Amino acid sequence: MTPVLARVPALSKIFRVAVLSLALQGQGLNANARLASTNEIKQLFDWAIARPERCRFVADIELIEPPAGKDQISNVLARINEASPNQDPRLAAARSNAVARSLSGRRTLQVQEWYSKHLNRLDRTDKGLLSSFTNLPTVNSNRFLETVVNIYDPQFSPYKSYVVNHSLHDALLTRNPEHYALFNLWRVFGLDEPLTFPLTVGLIDFKSLDFNAARSSPDPDSLMSSAKIDPSKLERLRNGSDPVWRIEANDEILDGIPVVRLTLEGKFPSPEQPAPLSSIQVVYWIGQVAGGPICLQAQLTNFTLHSSFFSKRGNFDTNGFPHTWKTSALKGGMTKEVNVVFTEIEPKAAFTDDAVFALHFPSSYTVSDISSGTGILLKSPHLRTRLSPLIKRVSVIVCMALTALIPLALLWFQVRHRKPIR
């Protein structure tokens, strides 16, 4: 779901502080900077094109953003009611309260994310919604209130995605290429998505991209999985001869950890506004934790669009896994913060795709296909309950009829096949 952001002055204090801090850092770079090494640049590129393996994450997430207005809440409710009309009045009231709370500006969620090649899944519970559903005549034995699954593999299922509300025992399936947004918690091991675009634009070998694979799978990650670094671009960036991009390195200490601060500057077509080209600066603080490299902190400033993004990882365990991850963004004069606290991390999880992503639903769930825009009922426990007495009566009548007809059929068979008396 795209977060609702409130407007603030275009040059907010956050942006001015970001620009000032980077300007001060730039002064230090001129005196003490060195050229970044080939390995340091390659590490950034590898993180930029990385894709999730079979992994699982459980976390508590706090979202902080300005609250939505009444018109925005009404529009969201209208779209939801259009997709699921004729619901119980108690459900309509609970839904209205839930939407209002979810757009109140501060949300706390419990989430679980699963990844496996072209499949991913998000289980989530918005703690602000729990009280809205407590009075419904259903009992939720699932750990999370809602599940969304994205399927980018037509061999796995003809459906592209589905959403399940475990409190209401309701599942909605679609064959349309519509997919749900996840928090992409797997990126805690690499780079936040906004920090990857400048690297891929400046270093990628576009001839290496496998567009056929991308067409066969609508997975947005499938194209980048084939990306390779362009050796000539890498060398120009390393020796400082690139006409557009420049990267410099400083050795320093961050939170008591020795780090290399890599500062990338240049111009590129921003995804939000490709033209004109945006002048940007990206700073990466790379350190060693538990024997492996990790991006402890990063900041992107777009001087053309007056936007910025900041990310910081912390609270590392003995395996080098960060258990806190905080981001803040200023874009279009609007702000958003995301604070993640991991409770479970499985970078090499042991689960089967069928158990996690397949369309298996309990018998008590209602299942509908919404591909056409109008819900087509595929399975309903209520329909089965209403029909069961009728089915029982029909079965009794059929049994009585068979009981009466079978002796007559046997008599007719004996008469037909009786041998003539000679």
Backbone hydrogen bonds in HBPLUS format (Angstrom, degrees):
<---DONOR---> <-ACCEPTOR-->    atom                        ^
c    i                          cat <-CA-CA->   ^        H-A-AA   ^      H-
h    n   atom  resd res      DA  || num        DHA   H-A  angle D-A-AA Bond
n    s   type  num  typ     dist DA aas  dist angle  dist       angle   num
A0008-VAL N   A0333-GLY O   2.69 MM 325  5.24 140.7  1.84 155.4 169.0     1
A0016-ARG N   A0012-SER O   3.03 MM   4  6.32 166.0  2.05 154.2 158.3     2
A0017-VAL N   A0013-LYS O   2.85 MM   4  6.00 159.2  1.89 151.1 156.6     3
A0018-ALA N   A0014-ILE O   2.97 MM   4  6.19 157.0  2.02 146.2 152.8     4
A0019-VAL N   A0015-PHE O   2.86 MM   4  6.11 167.1  1.88 158.0 160.6     5
A0020-LEU N   A0016-ARG O   2.90 MM   4  6.02 162.3  1.94 146.2 151.8     6
A0021-SER N   A0017-VAL O   2.87 MM   4  6.02 164.8  1.90 151.9 155.8     7
A0022-LEU N   A0018-ALA O   3.03 MM   4  6.19 161.7  2.06 149.7 154.6     8
A0023-ALA N   A0019-VAL O   2.87 MM   4  6.04 149.6  1.97 145.5 154.7     9
A0024-LEU N   A0020-LEU O   2.96 MM   4  6.23 154.9  2.02 149.4 155.6    10
A0025-GLN N   A0021-SER O   2.96 MM   4  6.22 152.3  2.04 142.4 150.5    11
A0026-GLY N   A0022-LEU O   2.82 MM   4  6.03 149.5  1.91 143.5 152.2    12
A0027-GLN N   A0023-ALA O   3.14 MM   4  6.49 142.4  2.29 141.3 150.0    13
A0028-GLY N   A0024-LEU O   3.31 MM   4  6.71 149.6  2.40 141.3 148.5    14
A0028-GLY N   A0025-GLN O   3.00 MM   3  5.12 117.5  2.40  96.8 112.2    15
A0029-LEU N   A0025-GLN O   2.95 MM   4  6.31 146.5  2.06 147.3 157.6    16
A0030-ASN N   A0026-GLY O   3.26 MM   4  6.53 153.1  2.34 148.2 152.3    17
A0031-ALA N   A0028-GLY O   3.18 MM   3  5.49 129.8  2.45 102.1 114.0    18
A0032-ASN N   A0028-GLY O   3.02 MM   4  6.19 166.3  2.04 160.5 164.3    19
A0033-ALA N   A0029-LEU O   2.82 MM   4  4.55 147.1  1.93 136.8 137.2    20
A0034-ARG N   A0249-ALA O   2.87 MM 215  5.21 152.6  1.95 146.3 155.4    21
A0249-ALA N   A0034-ARG O   2.77 MM 215  5.21 160.9  1.81 157.8 161.1    22
A0041-ILE N   A0037-SER O   3.13 MM   4  6.41 158.0  2.18 149.4 154.6    23
A0042-LYS N   A0038-THR O   2.89 MM   4  6.10 161.4  1.92 151.9 157.8    24
A0043-GLN N   A0039-ASN O   2.95 MM   4  6.07 151.5  2.03 143.9 150.9    25
A0044-LEU N   A0040-GLU O   3.37 MM   4  6.63 157.8  2.42 141.2 145.5    26
A0045-PHE N   A0041-ILE O   3.07 MM   4  6.39 160.4  2.11 151.2 156.7    27
A0046-ASP N   A0042-LYS O   2.82 MM   4  6.04 161.5  1.86 155.1 159.8    28
A0047-TRP N   A0043-GLN O   3.10 MM   4  6.32 157.4  2.15 147.6 153.0    29
A0048-ALA N   A0044-LEU O   2.97 MM   4  6.21 148.3  2.08 143.2 152.7    30
A0048-ALA N   A0045-PHE O   3.02 MM   3  4.89 113.4  2.48  90.5 107.2    31
A0049-ILE N   A0045-PHE O   3.10 MM   4  6.41 145.9  2.22 153.3 160.1    32
A0050-ALA N   A0047-TRP O   3.35 MM   3  5.09 153.4  2.43  95.1 102.7    33
A0349-ALA N   A0054-ARG O   3.05 MM 295  5.86 139.6  2.21 131.5 138.3    34
A0055-CYS N   A0115-TYR O   3.12 MM  60  5.39 142.7  2.27 130.0 140.7    35
A0115-TYR N   A0055-CYS O   3.02 MM  60  5.39 150.5  2.11 157.8 156.9    36
A0056-ARG N   A0346-GLU O   2.97 MM 290  5.08 154.7  2.04 137.2 145.3    37
A0346-GLU N   A0056-ARG O   2.86 MM 290  5.08 155.0  1.93 172.8 166.2    38
A0057-PHE N   A0113-GLU O   2.95 MM  56  5.27 151.3  2.04 146.8 154.4    39
A0113-GLU N   A0057-PHE O   2.86 MM  56  5.27 152.4  1.94 144.5 153.8    40
A0058-VAL N   A0344-GLU O   2.97 MM 286  4.88 160.8  2.00 142.1 139.9    41
A0343-THR N   A0058-VAL O   2.87 MM 285  5.62 167.6  1.89 141.5 145.7    42
A0344-GLU N   A0058-VAL O   3.21 MM 286  4.88 160.7  2.24 135.9 132.4    43
A0059-ALA N   A0111-VAL O   2.98 MM  52  5.48 160.6  2.02 145.5 150.2    44
A0111-VAL N   A0059-ALA O   2.90 MM  52  5.48 173.7  1.91 167.5 169.4    45
A0060-ASP N   A0341-VAL O   2.90 MM 281  5.27 160.0  1.94 149.9 152.9    46
A0341-VAL N   A0060-ASP O   2.91 MM 281  5.27 158.1  1.96 155.3 162.1    47
A0061-ILE N   A0109-LEU O   2.79 MM  48  5.11 165.0  1.81 149.9 155.2    48
A0109-LEU N   A0061-ILE O   2.77 MM  48  5.11 166.4  1.78 154.4 158.9    49
A0062-GLU N   A0339-ASN O   2.86 MM 277  5.09 162.5  1.89 148.0 153.9    50
A0339-ASN N   A0062-GLU O   2.94 MM 277  5.09 163.7  1.96 148.0 153.4    51
A0063-LEU N   A0107-ARG O   2.81 MM  44  5.10 162.1  1.84 149.1 155.4    52
A0107-ARG N   A0063-LEU O   2.92 MM  44  5.10 159.0  1.96 144.7 151.6    53
A0064-ILE N   A0337-GLU O   2.96 MM 273  5.05 170.2  1.97 146.9 148.1    54
A0337-GLU N   A0064-ILE O   2.90 MM 273  5.05 156.2  1.96 149.7 155.8    55
A0065-GLU N   A0105-GLY O   2.71 MM  40  4.73 174.9  1.71 154.0 154.7    56
A0068-ALA N   A0103-LEU O   2.98 MM  35  5.52 172.2  1.98 162.8 163.9    57
A0073-ILE N   A0069-GLY O   3.11 MM   4  6.43 159.4  2.16 152.6 158.2    58
A0074-SER N   A0070-LYS O   2.91 MM   4  6.12 159.5  1.95 150.3 156.0    59
A0075-ASN N   A0071-ASP O   2.97 MM   4  6.19 154.0  2.04 147.0 153.6    60
A0076-VAL N   A0072-GLN O   3.08 MM   4  6.33 158.6  2.13 148.0 153.2    61
A0077-LEU N   A0073-ILE O   3.00 MM   4  6.25 164.9  2.02 153.1 157.0    62
A0078-ALA N   A0074-SER O   2.91 MM   4  6.08 154.6  1.98 146.2 153.5    63
A0079-ARG N   A0075-ASN O   3.10 MM   4  6.36 156.5  2.16 147.9 152.7    64
A0080-ILE N   A0076-VAL O   3.06 MM   4  6.34 158.7  2.11 150.3 156.4    65
A0081-ASN N   A0077-LEU O   2.84 MM   4  6.01 168.9  1.85 157.7 160.6    66
A0082-GLU N   A0078-ALA O   2.98 MM   4  6.04 145.4  2.11 139.7 149.0    67
A0083-ALA N   A0079-ARG O   3.19 MM   4  6.40 146.1  2.31 139.0 146.7    68
A0083-ALA N   A0080-ILE O   3.15 MM   3  5.25 123.0  2.49  96.3 110.1    69
A0084-SER N   A0080-ILE O   3.07 MM   4  6.35 141.5  2.23 145.2 156.1    70
A0091-LEU N   A0088-ASP O   2.85 MM   3  5.16 123.9  2.17 106.4 121.4    71
A0092-ALA N   A0088-ASP O   3.04 MM   4  6.48 152.7  2.12 152.2 160.6    72
A0093-ALA N   A0089-PRO O   3.05 MM   4  6.31 158.9  2.10 149.2 153.6    73
A0094-ALA N   A0090-ARG O   3.03 MM   4  6.20 161.0  2.07 143.5 149.1    74
A0095-ARG N   A0091-LEU O   2.76 MM   4  5.90 155.9  1.82 151.1 158.4    75
A0096-SER N   A0092-ALA O   3.01 MM   4  6.19 158.1  2.06 144.8 149.9    76
A0097-ASN N   A0093-ALA O   3.09 MM   4  6.36 165.8  2.11 151.7 154.7    77
A0098-ALA N   A0094-ALA O   2.89 MM   4  6.03 153.0  1.96 145.5 153.8    78
A0099-VAL N   A0095-ARG O   2.94 MM   4  6.16 163.0  1.97 155.5 158.5    79
A0100-ALA N   A0096-SER O   3.11 MM   4  6.29 165.8  2.13 149.6 153.6    80
A0101-ARG N   A0097-ASN O   3.03 MM   4  6.22 156.8  2.08 146.2 152.2    81
A0102-SER N   A0098-ALA O   2.90 MM   4  6.08 153.7  1.97 147.9 155.7    82
A0103-LEU N   A0099-VAL O   3.13 MM   4  6.29 133.1  2.36 144.4 155.0    83
A0104-SER N   A0101-ARG O   3.22 MM   3  5.02 158.0  2.27 109.8 108.1    84
A0127-LYS N   A0108-THR O   2.96 MM  19  5.83 156.4  2.02 164.4 171.8    85
A0110-GLN N   A0125-THR O   2.93 MM  15  5.17 157.4  1.98 144.3 151.2    86
A0125-THR N   A0110-GLN O   2.85 MM  15  5.17 140.0  2.01 147.3 158.2    87
A0112-GLN N   A0123-ASP O   2.77 MM  11  4.97 140.5  1.93 147.3 150.6    88
A0123-ASP N   A0112-GLN O   2.77 MM  11  4.97 166.4  1.79 152.8 157.7    89
A0114-TRP N   A0121-ARG O   2.90 MM   7  5.06 157.5  1.95 143.5 148.6    90
A0121-ARG N   A0114-TRP O   3.01 MM   7  5.06 152.6  2.09 140.9 142.4    91
A0116-SER N   A0119-LEU O   2.96 MM   3  5.21 151.1  2.05 159.9 154.0    92
A0119-LEU N   A0116-SER O   2.95 MM   3  5.21 142.2  2.10 119.9 131.7    93
A0152-TYR N   A0118-HIS O   2.93 MM  34  5.08 161.9  1.96 174.4 170.8    94
A0120-ASN N   A0150-ASN O   3.21 MM  30  5.45 159.5  2.26 150.4 152.6    95
A0150-ASN N   A0120-ASN O   2.95 MM  30  5.45 166.8  1.96 154.5 158.8    96
A0122-LEU N   A0148-VAL O   2.87 MM  26  5.31 162.7  1.90 157.4 162.6    97
A0148-VAL N   A0122-LEU O   2.86 MM  26  5.31 158.5  1.91 151.3 158.6    98
A0124-ARG N   A0146-GLU O   2.85 MM  22  5.41 164.1  1.88 154.5 158.7    99
A0146-GLU N   A0124-ARG O   2.99 MM  22  5.41 158.4  2.04 160.6 166.3   100
A0129-LEU N   A0126-ASP O   2.77 MM   3  5.40 157.1  1.82 120.0 127.8   101
A0132-SER N   A0129-LEU O   2.93 MM   3  5.20 132.3  2.16 105.4 119.4   102
A0133-PHE N   A0130-LEU O   3.14 MM   3  5.56 148.6  2.24 109.1 117.4   103
A0136-LEU N   A0133-PHE O   3.30 MM   3  5.52 165.6  2.32 109.2 113.5   104
A0166-HIS N   A0145-LEU O   2.77 MM  21  5.25 145.0  1.89 145.3 154.2   105
A0147-THR N   A0164-VAL O   2.87 MM  17  5.03 152.9  1.94 145.4 152.7   106
A0164-VAL N   A0147-THR O   2.72 MM  17  5.03 159.1  1.76 153.8 159.7   107
A0149-VAL N   A0162-TYR O   2.93 MM  13  5.49 158.7  1.98 162.5 167.2   108
A0162-TYR N   A0149-VAL O   3.08 MM  13  5.49 147.5  2.19 145.2 152.1   109
A0151-ILE N   A0160-LYS O   2.75 MM   9  4.90 168.1  1.76 149.9 145.9   110
A0156-PHE N   A0153-ASP O   3.00 MM   3  5.44 144.3  2.14 110.1 120.1   111
A0157-SER N   A0153-ASP O   3.41 MM   4  6.84 153.9  2.49 151.5 157.9   112
A0160-LYS N   A0174-THR O   2.88 MM  14  6.09 145.9  2.00 141.4 152.0   113
A0174-THR N   A0161-SER O   3.12 MM  13  5.81 152.3  2.20 172.1 164.6   114
A0163-VAL N   A0172-LEU O   2.99 MM   9  5.41 153.2  2.06 148.2 156.1   115
A0172-LEU N   A0163-VAL O   2.89 MM   9  5.41 164.0  1.92 160.8 166.0   116
A0165-ASN N   A0170-ASP O   2.80 MM   5  5.27 163.5  1.82 162.6 167.4   117
A0169-HIS N   A0165-ASN O   2.88 MM   4  5.81 113.6  2.33 136.1 154.2   118
A0170-ASP N   A0165-ASN O   3.08 MM   5  5.27 163.0  2.11 143.7 148.6   119
A0366-THR N   A0169-HIS O   2.86 MM 197  6.26 160.9  1.89 151.0 150.8   120
A0171-ALA N   A0366-THR O   2.79 MM 195  6.12 152.3  1.87 165.3 171.8   121
A0368-SER N   A0171-ALA O   2.95 MM 197  6.30 155.1  2.01 153.6 161.2   122
A0173-LEU N   A0368-SER O   2.83 MM 195  6.13 163.3  1.86 161.2 167.0   123
A0370-ILE N   A0173-LEU O   2.77 MM 197  5.92 166.3  1.79 171.3 172.7   124
A0178-GLU N   A0176-ASN O   2.67 MM   2  5.47 141.8  1.81 106.2  94.4   125
A0187-ARG N   A0184-ASN O   3.10 MM   3  5.93 164.3  2.13 121.0 125.3   126
A0188-VAL N   A0185-LEU O   3.11 MM   3  5.84 167.4  2.12 121.4 123.7   127
A0189-PHE N   A0186-TRP O   3.34 MM   3  6.33 175.2  2.34 123.8 124.8   128
A0190-GLY N   A0187-ARG O   2.94 MM   3  5.10 158.4  1.99 108.3 115.4   129
A0195-LEU N   A0192-ASP O   2.94 MM   3  5.52 140.8  2.10 117.6 128.8   130
A0196-THR N   A0193-GLU O   3.00 MM   3  5.32 163.8  2.03 116.3 121.6   131
A0200-THR N   A0196-THR O   3.07 MM   4  6.32 164.7  2.10 162.8 167.1   132
A0201-VAL N   A0197-PHE O   2.98 MM   4  6.11 167.6  2.00 160.3 163.8   133
A0202-GLY N   A0198-PRO O   3.02 MM   4  6.03 156.6  2.08 142.2 148.6   134
A0203-LEU N   A0199-LEU O   2.97 MM   4  5.92 136.9  2.16 145.4 155.2   135
A0204-ILE N   A0200-THR O   3.01 MM   4  5.09 154.3  2.08 136.5 139.5   136
A0230-ASP N   A0203-LEU O   2.88 MM  27  5.80 168.4  1.89 177.6 173.6   137
A0205-ASP N   A0228-LYS O   2.86 MM  23  5.65 157.5  1.91 167.6 161.1   138
A0208-SER N   A0205-ASP O   2.91 MM   3  5.60 157.0  1.96 120.1 127.3   139
A0209-LEU N   A0206-PHE O   3.37 MM   3  5.62 160.7  2.41 105.2 110.5   140
A0214-ALA N   A0210-ASP O   3.29 MM   4  6.59 150.9  2.38 139.7 147.9   141
A0215-ARG N   A0211-PHE O   2.93 MM   4  6.16 146.2  2.05 142.5 150.9   142
A0216-SER N   A0212-ASN O   3.02 MM   4  6.27 150.1  2.11 146.2 154.1   143
A0217-SER N   A0213-ALA O   3.18 MM   4  6.34 134.2  2.40 139.5 150.0   144
A0222-SER N   A0219-ASP O   3.05 MM   3  5.40 156.5  2.10 113.2 120.3   145
A0225-SER N   A0221-ASP O   3.17 MM   4  6.33 136.2  2.37 146.6 158.5   146
A0226-SER N   A0223-LEU O   3.25 MM   3  5.92 161.9  2.28 115.0 119.9   147
A0227-ALA N   A0224-MET O   3.04 MM   3  5.04 161.6  2.07 106.7 112.7   148
A0234-LEU N   A0230-ASP O   2.92 MM   4  6.15 159.5  1.97 158.9 165.7   149
A0235-GLU N   A0231-PRO O   2.99 MM   4  6.19 158.5  2.03 146.5 151.3   150
A0236-ARG N   A0232-SER O   3.05 MM   4  6.23 160.2  2.09 146.0 151.3   151
A0237-LEU N   A0233-LYS O   2.95 MM   4  6.11 156.9  2.01 147.7 154.0   152
A0238-ARG N   A0234-LEU O   2.92 MM   4  6.07 152.3  1.99 144.9 153.3   153
A0239-ASN N   A0235-GLU O   2.93 MM   4  6.11 162.8  1.96 153.4 156.4   154
A0241-SER N   A0236-ARG O   2.96 MM   5  4.96 130.0  2.21 143.5 150.3   155
A0242-ASP N   A0236-ARG O   3.25 MM   6  4.82 133.6  2.47 120.4 112.0   156
A0246-ARG N   A0265-GLU O   2.95 MM  19  5.33 147.8  2.05 154.4 159.7   157
A0265-GLU N   A0246-ARG O   2.86 MM  19  5.33 160.5  1.90 158.1 164.7   158
A0248-GLU N   A0263-THR O   3.04 MM  15  5.35 150.7  2.13 137.6 145.7   159
A0263-THR N   A0248-GLU O   2.88 MM  15  5.35 162.6  1.91 153.0 158.9   160
A0250-ASN N   A0261-ARG O   2.92 MM  11  5.05 140.6  2.07 131.9 144.3   161
A0261-ARG N   A0250-ASN O   2.70 MM  11  5.05 168.5  1.72 160.9 161.4   162
A0252-GLU N   A0259-VAL O   3.01 MM   7  5.52 167.9  2.02 152.5 156.3   163
A0259-VAL N   A0252-GLU O   2.80 MM   7  5.52 173.8  1.81 156.7 157.2   164
A0254-LEU N   A0257-ILE O   2.86 MM   3  5.20 168.4  1.88 146.5 148.1   165
A0257-ILE N   A0254-LEU O   2.95 MM   3  5.20 161.1  1.99 112.1 118.4   166
A0260-VAL N   A0286-ILE O   2.83 MM  26  5.21 155.0  1.89 145.0 152.2   167
A0286-ILE N   A0260-VAL O   2.93 MM  26  5.21 173.8  1.93 146.3 146.0   168
A0262-LEU N   A0284-TYR O   2.77 MM  22  5.10 158.1  1.82 156.5 158.9   169
A0284-TYR N   A0262-LEU O   2.80 MM  22  5.10 163.6  1.83 151.2 156.8   170
A0264-LEU N   A0282-VAL O   2.76 MM  18  5.10 167.1  1.77 159.8 161.7   171
A0282-VAL N   A0264-LEU O   2.82 MM  18  5.10 163.2  1.84 152.0 157.9   172
A0266-GLY N   A0280-ILE O   3.35 MM  14  5.78 158.7  2.39 146.3 147.4   173
A0280-ILE N   A0266-GLY O   2.97 MM  14  5.78 171.7  1.98 166.8 169.3   174
A0268-PHE N   A0278-SER O   3.10 MM  10  5.49 147.2  2.22 139.6 147.6   175
A0278-SER N   A0268-PHE O   2.93 MM  10  5.49 166.5  1.95 146.7 144.7   176
A0273-GLN N   A0270-SER O   3.08 MM   3  5.21 125.2  2.39 101.6 115.5   177
A0303-PHE N   A0279-SER O   2.91 MM  24  5.64 141.3  2.06 162.4 174.8   178
A0281-GLN N   A0301-THR O   3.02 MM  20  5.39 143.9  2.15 145.7 156.3   179
A0301-THR N   A0281-GLN O   2.90 MM  20  5.39 159.0  1.95 155.1 162.1   180
A0283-VAL N   A0299-GLN O   2.82 MM  16  5.25 163.0  1.85 153.4 159.1   181
A0299-GLN N   A0283-VAL O   2.93 MM  16  5.25 148.8  2.02 144.4 153.0   182
A0285-TRP N   A0297-GLN O   2.85 MM  12  5.19 164.4  1.87 166.1 161.0   183
A0296-LEU N   A0285-TRP O   2.92 MM  11  5.74 131.1  2.17 158.8 173.7   184
A0287-GLY N   A0294-ILE O   3.03 MM   7  5.65 166.0  2.05 165.3 163.6   185
A0294-ILE N   A0287-GLY O   2.93 MM   7  5.65 145.8  2.05 158.1 163.1   186
A0289-VAL N   A0292-GLY O   2.87 MM   3  5.42 162.7  1.90 159.3 156.7   187
A0292-GLY N   A0289-VAL O   3.08 MM   3  5.42 165.3  2.11 113.5 118.2   188
A0313-ARG N   A0296-LEU O   2.90 MM  17  5.23 168.3  1.91 151.2 152.3   189
A0298-ALA N   A0311-SER O   2.92 MM  13  5.29 153.4  1.99 151.0 151.8   190
A0311-SER N   A0298-ALA O   2.92 MM  13  5.29 158.6  1.97 158.0 156.9   191
A0300-LEU N   A0309-PHE O   2.81 MM   9  5.09 160.3  1.85 149.4 156.2   192
A0309-PHE N   A0300-LEU O   2.83 MM   9  5.09 147.6  1.94 147.7 152.6   193
A0302-ASN N   A0307-SER O   2.84 MM   5  5.19 169.5  1.85 150.3 153.7   194
A0306-HIS N   A0302-ASN O   2.95 MM   4  5.68 117.3  2.35 138.3 153.1   195
A0307-SER N   A0302-ASN O   3.19 MM   5  5.19 153.7  2.27 138.7 145.0   196
A0308-SER N   A0330-LEU O   2.86 MM  22  5.17 153.4  1.93 140.5 148.5   197
A0330-LEU N   A0308-SER O   2.88 MM  22  5.17 168.9  1.89 151.6 151.7   198
A0310-PHE N   A0328-SER O   2.87 MM  18  5.28 158.0  1.92 161.3 165.8   199
A0328-SER N   A0310-PHE O   2.94 MM  18  5.28 151.1  2.03 144.1 149.9   200
A0312-LYS N   A0326-LYS O   2.85 MM  14  5.32 148.3  1.95 154.3 163.0   201
A0326-LYS N   A0312-LYS O   2.89 MM  14  5.32 166.2  1.91 158.4 161.4   202
A0314-GLY N   A0324-THR O   3.00 MM  10  5.14 154.1  2.06 140.8 139.8   203
A0323-HIS N   A0314-GLY O   3.11 MM   9  6.37 132.1  2.35 149.9 163.6   204
A0324-THR N   A0314-GLY O   3.17 MM  10  5.14 144.3  2.31 141.9 135.3   205
A0323-HIS N   A0315-ASN O   3.07 MM   8  5.32 141.6  2.22 115.7 126.8   206
A0317-ASP N   A0321-PHE O   3.03 MM   4  5.48 150.6  2.12 137.2 144.2   207
A0320-GLY N   A0317-ASP O   2.93 MM   3  5.31 162.1  1.96 115.2 120.4   208
A0342-PHE N   A0323-HIS O   2.91 MM  19  4.82 153.4  1.98 128.6 137.0   209
A0325-TRP N   A0340-VAL O   2.97 MM  15  5.04 148.7  2.07 144.2 146.9   210
A0340-VAL N   A0325-TRP O   2.84 MM  15  5.04 160.6  1.87 147.7 153.6   211
A0327-THR N   A0338-VAL O   2.91 MM  11  5.26 158.3  1.96 152.1 158.8   212
A0338-VAL N   A0327-THR O   2.93 MM  11  5.26 162.6  1.96 147.4 150.0   213
A0329-ALA N   A0336-LYS O   2.85 MM   7  5.33 155.3  1.91 157.5 164.4   214
A0336-LYS N   A0329-ALA O   3.02 MM   7  5.33 140.5  2.18 148.0 153.1   215
A0331-LYS N   A0334-MET O   2.83 MM   3  5.29 159.9  1.87 153.5 157.8   216
A0334-MET N   A0331-LYS O   3.01 MM   3  5.29 144.0  2.15 106.2 116.6   217
A0356-VAL N   A0352-THR O   3.30 MM   4  6.55 144.6  2.44 146.6 155.6   218
A0357-PHE N   A0353-ASP O   2.80 MM   4  5.55 167.0  1.82 155.1 159.7   219
A0360-HIS N   A0358-ALA O   2.93 MM   2  5.69 136.1  2.13 103.7  90.7   220
A0365-TYR N   A0362-PRO O   3.09 MM   3  5.64 167.5  2.11 121.4 123.2   221
A0367-VAL N   A0379-LYS O   2.82 MM  12  5.01 159.8  1.86 141.8 148.2   222
A0378-LEU N   A0367-VAL O   2.80 MM  11  5.43 162.5  1.83 150.0 153.6   223
A0379-LYS N   A0367-VAL O   3.15 MM  12  5.01 153.2  2.22 141.2 139.4   224
A0369-ASP N   A0376-ILE O   2.81 MM   7  5.00 161.4  1.85 142.8 145.9   225
A0376-ILE N   A0369-ASP O   2.84 MM   7  5.00 158.1  1.89 134.7 142.2   226
A0373-GLY N   A0370-ILE O   3.13 MM   3  5.30 157.6  2.18 107.8 114.8   227
A0384-ARG N   A0380-SER O   3.28 MM   4  6.58 156.6  2.34 144.7 150.6   228
A0385-THR N   A0381-PRO O   3.04 MM   4  6.24 148.3  2.14 139.6 147.9   229
A0386-ARG N   A0382-HIS O   3.00 MM   4  6.28 156.5  2.06 148.5 153.8   230
A0387-LEU N   A0383-LEU O   3.04 MM   4  6.20 150.1  2.14 145.8 153.7   231
A0388-SER N   A0384-ARG O   3.03 MM   4  5.96 134.0  2.25 141.4 151.9   232
A0391-ILE N   A0387-LEU O   2.85 MM   4  6.09 161.0  1.89 160.2 166.7   233
A0392-LYS N   A0388-SER O   2.91 MM   4  6.12 154.0  1.98 149.5 156.2   234
A0393-ARG N   A0389-PRO O   2.98 MM   4  6.29 157.6  2.03 148.8 154.1   235
A0394-VAL N   A0390-LEU O   2.91 MM   4  6.18 164.3  1.94 155.2 159.4   236
A0395-SER N   A0391-ILE O   2.92 MM   4  6.07 154.5  1.98 144.9 152.3   237
A0396-VAL N   A0392-LYS O   3.01 MM   4  6.29 154.2  2.08 148.5 154.6   238
A0397-ILE N   A0393-ARG O   3.06 MM   4  6.34 163.8  2.09 152.2 155.8   239
A0398-VAL N   A0394-VAL O   2.92 MM   4  6.14 163.2  1.95 152.9 157.5   240
A0399-CYS N   A0395-SER O   2.95 MM   4  6.13 158.9  1.99 147.4 153.2   241
A0400-MET N   A0396-VAL O   2.92 MM   4  6.19 157.7  1.97 150.9 156.9   242
A0401-ALA N   A0397-ILE O   2.88 MM   4  6.11 156.2  1.94 149.0 156.0   243
A0402-LEU N   A0398-VAL O   2.91 MM   4  6.13 160.5  1.94 150.7 155.8   244
A0403-THR N   A0399-CYS O   2.90 MM   4  6.10 152.9  1.98 144.8 152.6   245
A0404-ALA N   A0400-MET O   3.08 MM   4  6.33 147.8  2.19 143.2 150.9   246
A0405-LEU N   A0401-ALA O   2.90 MM   4  6.08 151.0  1.99 149.7 158.3   247
A0406-ILE N   A0402-LEU O   2.92 MM   4  5.74 160.6  1.96 150.7 153.3   248
A0409-ALA N   A0405-LEU O   2.88 MM   4  6.13 152.4  1.96 155.4 164.2   249
A0410-LEU N   A0406-ILE O   2.99 MM   4  6.26 155.5  2.05 153.8 160.2   250
A0411-LEU N   A0407-PRO O   2.97 MM   4  6.23 157.1  2.03 149.6 155.6   251
A0412-TRP N   A0408-LEU O   2.94 MM   4  6.15 158.5  1.99 146.6 152.4   252
A0413-PHE N   A0409-ALA O   2.94 MM   4  6.14 152.8  2.02 144.9 152.3   253
A0414-GLN N   A0410-LEU O   3.00 MM   4  6.25 154.5  2.06 147.3 153.5   254
A0415-VAL N   A0411-LEU O   3.00 MM   4  6.26 156.7  2.06 148.6 154.8   255
A0416-ARG N   A0412-TRP O   3.00 MM   4  6.16 161.6  2.03 149.4 154.1   256
A0417-HIS N   A0413-PHE O   3.13 MM   4  6.22 149.7  2.22 143.7 151.0   257
A0418-ARG N   A0415-VAL O   3.44 MM   3  5.29 170.5  2.45 101.6 103.6   258
